[in-house]
Amino acid sequence: MTSSPLEIAGHLRRNALWGGILVPALLAVAPFLRETHDLLFFILWTALLVCGLLALVTSAHLLLDAALFKLIAATPDERKALEEVDTVLSRAGLRALAETTRSLPERIAGSLRLVNRQRLVLCVCVVLFLALALLPGTILHGGRF
């Protein structure tokens, strides 16, 4: 199944939006789930914060990839568009200019791997959030151990 660069750009933007909405919501609510902030809270909170930051960085990367796929879609000549993207990334210092230009399917596969990584990190964030919410000492358990 081959998708157009414009469809891939939309897919990447939607995934970036999920990460951009879910992570701040989890981080905003998590501190209020426990009445006592003990050692377990600080360990889980720190892990949630690190995973959340990873998810947000990945969301930013997905937004950049979406913009680059939009640039590719806007150019009629695909080969020239791919070379232009490589030039832009090289000028920005994000990637060294390669001797050969990667094909569109290779770029799509790389972006989809990034989406899968983001989903994994978001799942870890949700598990950590649930651990904060459901372990004894939370408001749900009346604050008692």
C-alpha positions as CSV (number, residue, x, y, z in Angstrom):
1,M,0.0,0.0,0.0
2,T,1.6,3.2,-1.2
3,S,0.4,6.5,0.3
4,S,0.9,9.9,-1.0
5,P,3.1,12.3,0.8
6,L,0.1,14.5,1.6
7,E,-1.7,11.6,3.3
8,I,1.4,10.7,5.3
9,A,1.8,14.3,6.4
10,G,-1.8,14.3,7.7
11,H,-1.2,11.0,9.5
12,L,2.0,12.3,11.1
13,R,0.2,15.5,12.2
14,R,-2.6,13.6,13.8
15,N,-0.2,11.4,15.8
16,A,1.8,14.4,16.9
17,L,-1.4,16.1,18.1
18,W,-2.3,13.0,20.2
19,G,1.1,13.2,21.9
20,G,0.8,17.0,22.3
21,I,-2.6,16.7,24.0
22,L,-2.3,13.6,26.1
23,V,1.1,14.3,27.7
24,P,0.3,17.7,29.1
25,A,-3.0,16.4,30.4
26,L,-1.4,13.5,32.2
27,L,1.4,15.7,33.7
28,A,-1.2,18.3,34.8
29,V,-3.4,15.8,36.6
30,A,-0.9,13.4,38.1
31,P,0.3,15.4,41.1
32,F,-3.2,15.8,42.4
33,L,-3.9,12.0,42.4
34,R,-2.0,11.4,45.7
35,E,-2.6,13.0,49.0
36,T,0.9,12.3,50.2
37,H,3.9,12.8,48.0
38,D,6.2,10.0,49.2
39,L,9.2,8.3,47.6
40,L,7.0,6.2,45.3
41,F,5.3,9.3,44.1
42,F,8.6,11.0,43.2
43,I,9.9,8.0,41.4
44,L,6.8,7.5,39.3
45,W,6.4,11.2,38.7
46,T,10.0,11.6,37.5
47,A,9.6,8.6,35.2
48,L,6.3,10.1,33.9
49,L,8.0,13.4,33.4
50,V,10.9,11.9,31.4
51,C,8.5,9.7,29.3
52,G,6.3,12.8,28.7
53,L,9.2,14.9,27.5
54,L,10.3,12.1,25.2
55,A,6.8,11.9,23.8
56,L,6.7,15.7,23.3
57,V,10.1,15.7,21.5
58,T,8.8,12.9,19.3
59,S,5.7,14.9,18.5
60,A,7.8,17.8,17.4
61,H,9.9,15.5,15.2
62,L,6.6,14.2,13.7
63,L,5.5,17.7,13.0
64,L,8.8,18.4,11.2
65,D,8.4,15.3,9.2
66,A,4.8,16.2,8.3
67,A,6.0,19.6,7.0
68,L,8.7,18.0,5.0
69,F,6.2,15.5,3.4
70,K,4.0,18.5,2.6
71,L,7.0,20.1,0.9
72,I,7.5,16.9,-1.1
73,A,3.8,16.8,-2.1
74,A,3.9,20.4,-3.3
75,T,6.7,19.7,-5.8
76,P,5.7,18.0,-9.0
77,D,9.0,16.3,-9.5
78,E,9.4,13.8,-6.6
79,R,13.2,13.2,-7.1
80,K,13.8,17.0,-7.1
81,A,11.6,17.3,-4.0
82,L,13.5,14.6,-2.1
83,E,16.8,16.3,-3.0
84,E,15.4,19.6,-1.8
85,V,14.4,18.1,1.5
86,D,17.9,16.7,2.0
87,T,19.3,20.1,1.3
88,V,17.0,21.8,3.8
89,L,17.9,19.2,6.5
90,S,21.6,19.7,5.7
91,R,21.4,23.5,5.9
92,A,19.5,23.3,9.2
93,G,22.3,21.0,10.6
94,L,19.8,18.2,11.2
95,R,21.3,15.6,8.9
96,A,24.5,15.4,6.9
97,L,24.1,15.6,3.1
98,A,24.2,12.0,1.8
99,E,25.6,11.0,-1.5
100,T,22.5,9.1,-2.5
101,T,18.9,10.4,-1.9
102,R,16.7,8.1,0.1
103,S,13.5,7.1,-1.7
104,L,10.0,8.2,-0.7
105,P,9.0,4.7,0.6
106,E,12.2,4.6,2.8
107,R,11.3,8.0,4.3
108,I,7.7,6.9,4.9
109,A,8.9,3.8,6.6
110,G,11.3,5.8,8.8
111,S,8.4,8.2,9.8
112,L,6.1,5.3,10.6
113,R,8.8,3.8,12.8
114,L,8.9,7.1,14.7
115,V,5.1,7.0,15.1
116,N,5.4,3.5,16.6
117,R,8.1,4.7,19.0
118,Q,5.8,7.6,20.0
119,R,3.0,5.2,20.7
120,L,5.2,3.0,22.8
121,V,6.3,6.0,24.9
122,L,2.7,7.2,25.3
123,C,1.7,3.7,26.5
124,V,4.4,3.8,29.1
125,C,3.2,7.3,30.1
126,V,-0.4,6.0,30.6
127,V,0.9,3.0,32.6
128,L,2.9,5.3,34.9
129,F,-0.1,7.5,35.3
130,L,-2.3,4.6,36.2
131,A,0.3,3.4,38.7
132,L,0.2,6.9,40.3
133,A,-3.6,6.8,40.3
134,L,-4.2,3.2,41.5
135,L,-1.5,2.5,44.0
136,P,-2.3,2.8,47.7
137,G,-2.1,6.3,49.0
138,T,-4.1,7.9,46.2
139,I,-7.2,9.9,46.6
140,L,-9.1,7.0,45.1
141,H,-8.1,4.9,48.2
142,G,-8.9,7.5,50.7
143,G,-5.2,8.3,51.2
144,R,-4.6,5.3,53.5
145,F,-2.0,2.7,52.9
